[in-house]
Amino acid sequence: METVGTDAGAAHAFDPPFPCHSYLLGAGKYGLTQLRNLSVLPATGAVLLAAPLPIVGGSGSPARVLALVER
């Protein structure tokens, strides 16, 4: 994603509130935003590791994201 978050700025007023967060997290998935230098990764073969903080009851978390690329 290229935005600050996966939901629109007015998403708190939607039904359900923050629907992207609700649907993604409800399906056991998560969204990654504001990643840099993705263009330097190969089109295929890179492995991304995302380690979010285990925040209980939250709708988001900072994450350390690493890309593993074969040399």
Secondary structure as UniProt FT lines:
FT   TURN            9..10
FT   HELIX           11..13
FT   HELIX           19..26
FT   TURN            27..28
FT   HELIX           38..40
FT   STRAND          47..52
FT   TURN            56..57
FT   STRAND          63..68
//
